[in-house]
Every structure is written in C-alpha cells, then in structure tokens.
Amino acid sequence: MAAGHDQELRHFISESGWDLAEIEQVLWEKADAMLGGDDAFLIIDDTALPKKGDASVGVPKDITFQPKWRIALEQVRRLNKAGIRFGTVLADAGYGICASFRRALSEEKLLWAVGIVSEQKFYPTHACAELPRASTTGPAPKRSVPTHPRKNAQQIIAHCGESAWRRITWRKGTKGALSAEFIAVRVRTADGPESWDRVHLPGDEAWLVAERRHNGEVKYHLTNHPPKTSLKTLASAIKARWSCEQAHQQLKEELGLENEEGRTWRGLSAHALMTMIAFAFLQHERLRENKSAA
C-alpha cells in the first residue's frame, strides 16, 4: 500500500470482514508443509504487548478469564484436530508447574518437555500409595499414604553428586557448539490424589532433568519421554524451546507485532496473524536459500 494510506490499512486490519479463521488455517498448513513431522516441536510461550493507558487491549466482553495453561491447551487441541504435525510440546515453568496441563498433554498422546521450579517435589520411581496399618482401637483407614517421602528437584539432583553431570552438545550455533551440563533422573511426580493429610500421592513416572549453564546457574525441567531416551535427546528437546525467544524478537523488532495501534479484539488478532504470515514467509525464504547453498 502506498505511503499516506495508513487509515485504509488500519481499517482493513481492524474492521474489514475477511475471515481470520480461513487465513489462519492456510498459515497452519503452510507451516506444517515447511516444518511439520514427528521431529517437529510445538513451542508454547506468551509475550507482552505493552500499551499506554489503564485499560486492557483487545479483550472482548464475552470472554471470561482462563488461566494461560487452559488457553494454551485449547490451542494445542485445535492444531491436533486440524492435523498439524508435531512430535513434542515445549513450554516454560509458567506452564510446566501445572499438573493439570501436563496430564492433559499426556491424555492427548503427546510428548512434552517443560520447565519446572527447583522446589517442585517428586517421589522415587518405586514409591506407591498404600493404606496405613489399622490401629486396634481407631477406625480402619480409608485413604492411602505414600510409601516414601518426597524430595524437591534441587535435593534430588544434589544427591546425584558432581560426577553425574554430563556435558551435552545439542547443536552448532553461529559462534560454535552449544553445550551445557545435564543430569537426568527417573522420578514419580507428586501430583496424584491427596492423602488423608493432604499430601499428594505418587503420580506418573517422568524424567527430571537438570541443566547447569556456563555461569553455574541450574535450571530444572520435566519430560514424559520414554525411560530409555538418551540424555542428548532430552537435552536437545529442552533447548529447542529457546528458538521461540528469537521468533518473538523478530516479530516485534522487524515485523511490527507490538506496533498495532487499535484497541479491538479483532484488530489485535488480525494484526498478529499478519505478522505471523510475514514471519512464515521469511522462514520459507531462509529454508529455500539453505537448500540452494547445500
């Protein structure tokens, strides 16, 4: 559009009656054709779009509040239903600490690798739930208790000892190999039904993974990959999430994601969709150039 037609462009984005859902479906299909498959990652991440004023931007009155993990889960199910191909769902601790979110992904038959906090508690894999022995005088117990005590992620990894850390290189970057130290331990989550004293009983088995970076910082992750999965596979899946930060940066700085000036739900949605179409086009061109150079 020629310079000086800003108002027409804003009207086209915010007010015109073109169908966002149909355009979104085409975008999904194009992205699937470029990157879809069992080895593809679906990365969940939220980003802020700051605006002046004290009113929320683009929130329609007929939408009720939902925690962000429910919003994300709804989008995952939409993509799954549409046949978009991906093998593993990735998310940070803002989603990973939620047992209901992880459980729902497992029910969708999806692999997931999510961030967690160091205080999150787990049981050893051999822990289970059983009824306590009945006393001779009191009523028979009706609720089970865990057979083993819980420990938090930090305690479990510390118990492994310094020799358990393994340096893993997950890919080559522009400045050389990308690597860090990792430990992976099979655990049982502490998110089963509650015992009589309101302690969660042992849940499903999973991998607790710790990542120690060059500056000594330790990050904790949880994944439902199978028991025989290699440490490199776990590390590569976990580190794939950071590409989303690069995408957010490019969408905001180069493609104008945070420059939408309207204050309607449709305008914000349409603007975000257009920036994602531009991003997908750039990714297509990068892949084409890489194939030509190979």
Rosetta blueprint (number, residue, H / E / L):
1 M L
2 A L
3 A L
4 G L
5 H L
6 D H
7 Q H
8 E H
9 L H
10 R H
11 H H
12 F H
13 I H
14 S H
15 E L
16 S L
17 G L
18 W L
19 D L
20 L H
21 A H
22 E H
23 I H
24 E H
25 Q H
26 V H
27 L H
28 W H
29 E H
30 K H
31 A H
32 D H
33 A H
34 M H
35 L H
36 G L
37 G L
38 D L
39 D L
40 A L
41 F E
42 L E
43 I E
44 I E
45 D L
46 D L
47 T L
48 A L
49 L L
50 P L
51 K L
52 K L
53 G L
54 D L
55 A L
56 S L
57 V L
58 G L
59 V L
60 P L
61 K L
62 D L
63 I L
64 T L
65 F L
66 Q L
67 P L
68 K H
69 W H
70 R H
71 I H
72 A H
73 L H
74 E H
75 Q H
76 V H
77 R H
78 R H
79 L H
80 N H
81 K H
82 A L
83 G L
84 I L
85 R L
86 F L
87 G L
88 T E
89 V E
90 L E
91 A E
92 D L
93 A H
94 G H
95 Y H
96 G H
97 I L
98 C L
99 A H
100 S H
101 F H
102 R H
103 R H
104 A H
105 L H
106 S H
107 E H
108 E L
109 K L
110 L L
111 L E
112 W E
113 A E
114 V E
115 G E
116 I E
117 V L
118 S L
119 E L
120 Q L
121 K E
122 F E
123 Y E
124 P L
125 T L
126 H L
127 A L
128 C L
129 A E
130 E E
131 L L
132 P L
133 R L
134 A L
135 S L
136 T L
137 T L
138 G L
139 P L
140 A L
141 P L
142 K L
143 R L
144 S L
145 V E
146 P E
147 T L
148 H L
149 P L
150 R L
151 K E
152 N E
153 A H
154 Q H
155 Q H
156 I H
157 I H
158 A H
159 H H
160 C H
161 G L
162 E H
163 S H
164 A H
165 W L
166 R E
167 R E
168 I E
169 T E
170 W E
171 R E
172 K E
173 G E
174 T L
175 K L
176 G E
177 A E
178 L E
179 S E
180 A E
181 E E
182 F E
183 I E
184 A E
185 V E
186 R E
187 V E
188 R E
189 T E
190 A L
191 D L
192 G L
193 P L
194 E E
195 S L
196 W L
197 D L
198 R L
199 V L
200 H E
201 L L
202 P L
203 G L
204 D L
205 E E
206 A E
207 W E
208 L E
209 V E
210 A E
211 E E
212 R E
213 R L
214 H L
215 N L
216 G L
217 E L
218 V E
219 K E
220 Y E
221 H E
222 L E
223 T E
224 N L
225 H L
226 P L
227 P L
228 K L
229 T L
230 S L
231 L H
232 K H
233 T H
234 L H
235 A H
236 S H
237 A H
238 I H
239 K H
240 A H
241 R H
242 W H
243 S H
244 C H
245 E H
246 Q H
247 A H
248 H H
249 Q H
250 Q H
251 L H
252 K H
253 E H
254 E L
255 L L
256 G L
257 L H
258 E H
259 N H
260 E L
261 E L
262 G L
263 R L
264 T L
265 W H
266 R H
267 G H
268 L H
269 S H
270 A H
271 H H
272 A H
273 L H
274 M H
275 T H
276 M H
277 I H
278 A H
279 F H
280 A H
281 F H
282 L H
283 Q H
284 H H
285 E H
286 R H
287 L H
288 R H
289 E H
290 N H
291 K H
292 S H
293 A H
294 A L
